[in-house]
């Protein structure tokens, strides 16, 4: 039995930070209040008493908007990753276990979609569906699902050729029972690892769409939208762009580090 050591400090810090962001997204009232309260007299102020991160162009508290912006940002990033995982799993299993012609057609479609960068594919989908949080999440789902499909297909083909699956087929077990009892459970672990790694990609794509005005509609707080609104005030208050940019960067970095560490553990490598 292989001994599993404690995670390195960097990995533990990344997991702790991402957990804190998730907590803020779930219960923003624990950390801040009134993200839409306007006070023109305090517009574009730097960090000060009562406003630790300063105020924006309308005098709204930047910290409150960052905290309340965590929810739509994570909903798009994490939600689209989960949807892409489910859709990609079904897609990959169909390709691996269906007929040869249908399976090859499904994978060629995945190859075509994978040839587009994730953000570009998301832009194409949003252009058809229109802006908004839900459509942004669906767009990123379409962009990420082919990658999940390829991983699930490869793992399902390996499991399908294993001795115990062949024995189950020889015993006359129903295909559905073989799929649910023997094949599907063995694709869950790599699927979850890929999902963790892809959360960062989905967060960047979601922030990019919001930056372009294709995410949540104003005045809803969202990190990408906050970053876009700060462009016109950089010469007056450069911190207005610093904090949402740092929130996006640190959240993506923490999710990626946690995902890479989980992948290393699964592959039996040392966590670095």
N, C-alpha and C positions, 0 to 999 in steps of 0.2 A: 504494500500500500504506500503510495507516494505521499510524503509529508508536505503539507501546504503551510508555508510560512506566512507571517504577517505582511500586509502590503507595505511598500516603501512610503516614506513620508509624503512624497509628491503625489502619489496615487491616493493616499488617504485624504490629503488636502483637497484634491480635485473632487473626490466623492462627496466630501463634506460641503464644499461650495455648491455643487450641483443639487445636493439635498436641500440646502438653504434656499436656493432659487425655486425649487419645487414647492417648498413650504410657503414662500412668499406668494407664489402663484395660486396656491390653494387657499391661503388665509392672508390676503394682503392687509386686512384690517389690523393684524397683529403688529405691523411695522410702520404703517403710515395711514393717513386719512385725507379725504377731500382732494383728489388729484386734479379736479376741474375747477377748483376755487380760483377765481381771477382777482388779482390785485394790481392794477396798472401802476400804482405808486411804487411798487417793488419790482418792476419789470427789469429783466437782464441784470440782476444783482448776482454777485459771486457768493460763495459760501458765507453764511452769517448765522447769528443766533436765530433759531426758529426755522431756518432753512439750511440744513447742513451742506447741501449740494448746490445751493443757490436757487434762482428762479429763472423761468423762461421769458419769452418776449411778451407774454400776457400776465406775468407776475405769478404764474402757477409754480408750485413747489416741485422741483426737479426730482427729489428723492421720492415723493409720493407718486409721481408719474412713472418713475422707474419701477417701483414696487408693483403698482397696478398694471404696468405694461408687461410684467413677467407672464401673466396669464395668457393673453392672446399670443405672445411670442412662443410660449411653450405649447400652447394648443396647436399652433400651426406646425411647429417642429416635431414635437413628440407624437401628436395625433396623426400627422401624415405619415410618420415612420411606422406606427402601428398598423395603419390602414394598408400601407405598402407591403408590410410583412405578411398580413393576411392574404391580400390579393396575390402577392408573389408566391406564397406557399401553394395556393390553389393552382396557380399558373404553372409552377414548376412540377407539381405532382401530376397534373394533367399531361404535361410534356413527357415526363418520365414513364408514366404508366399507361398512357393512352396508346392509340395506334401509332405506327411508325410515321405515317404521312402527317397526321395531325400534330404529333409531337415535334417533328421537324419544322412544320409551319409555325408552331407556337414559338420555337426558339429563334427562327429567322426574324419573326416580328420583334422579339426581344432584342436581337442584335441591331435591328434598324433603330429602335428607340434608344438603345444604349449609345448609339453613335452621336446623339445630341447631348451637349452638356446639360446637367440637371436644371440649371437656372434658365437656359434657353427653352428647354422643353416646358418648364413651368410657365414661362412667358407665353408660349404658344397656346397652352391650355387656358390660361387666364384671359387671353385675347378673345377666345371663343365664349367662355363662360361669363366673363365680366369680373370686376373687382369684388373684394370682400374676403372676410376671414375664411368662410367655408370653401369658397372657390379656390382660394390660395392653397388651402390644405389639400383639396382634391387635385390641384395642379401638381403639387410636389409629390403626391401619391403616385400619379401617373409617371413622373420622372424617375422615382426610386423603385417602383415595382419590378421592372425587368431585371435589376441586379439581384433582388431577392429570388426571382424565378430561376435564375441560372444557378445560384448556390443550392437551392432546394432540389433542383433537377439532378445536379451532380451527386448530392448526398443520397437522394432516392435511388439513383442507378447503382450506387455502391451497395446500399442495403438490399436492393432487390436481388443482387447476385450473391448474397451471403448464404451460407449453408442452412441456417434456421428458417429463412424465408423459402428456400427451395423445399425444405422438409414440410413446411406448412402447405405449400402448393401440392406436394405429393400426397399429403393427407386429405386433400380435397376441401380445405377450408375456403369459405367464400372470399372472393377478392376484396369485398368491403371490409371484412374482418381482418384480413392480412394487412390492408392499408392502415386501418385505425389502430391495430394492436402492435404491429411490428415495424411498419415503415414510418408512419407519421411521428411517433415518439422519438425516433432517431434523427429526425431533421430539426427538432425543436432547438437543441443546443446551438448549432451553428446559426440558426435563424435568429435567435435572441442576441447572439454576439454581434452579428452583422447589423441588427437593429440598433444596438447600443452605439456602434461605430458610426452609423449613418445619421444619428440624431444631430450631430454637429453639422453635417451637410444640409440637413433639412432646416436647421435654424438659420444658417446663412442664406439659403434660398428664400425662406420666409421673410427675413429681414430685407433682402434685396427687393422682393416684390413690394413690401411696404415702403421702402425707400423710393420706389418708382411710383408710389401712389396707388398700388394695386392690392393693398392689404386692407386692414380695418379702416373704416371711414372716420375722419376727424369728427369730434374732438377725442375719440377714444385713444388712450395712451398706448403706444406700442413702440418698441425700441427702434426699429427701422424708420418708422415715421418721425420719431423724435430726432433721429440723426438727420433726416432730410430737412426738417424744419429749421435745424440749427445752421444750415449753410449760409443763410442771408445775414447771420449775426456773428460770424466768426471774428470779425475785426473788433466787435464790441465785447463779446463774452465767449472766449474760446472754450471755456469749461462746459458750455451748453452742448457741444458735440463730444467732449471728452467722456462724459459719464455714460451716455447710451452706447457709445462705441466700445467703452471698456466693458459694459455689461454683456454686449454681444460677444466680444472677444473672449472674455473669461468663461462665459457659459459654454461656448463652443469648445474651448480648450479643455475645460473640465470634463465635458461629455466625451470628447475624443480620447483623453487620457484614460478615463475609466473604461471605455470600450476596448482600447488597445490592451490594457492590463487584463481585462476579462478574456480577451482573445489569447493572450500569452498563457494564461492559466489553463485554458482549454487545450492548447496545443502542447502543454508540458514544458514551456520555456520559462526562463526566469523573468520575473516582472521587473522592468527597468524604469 
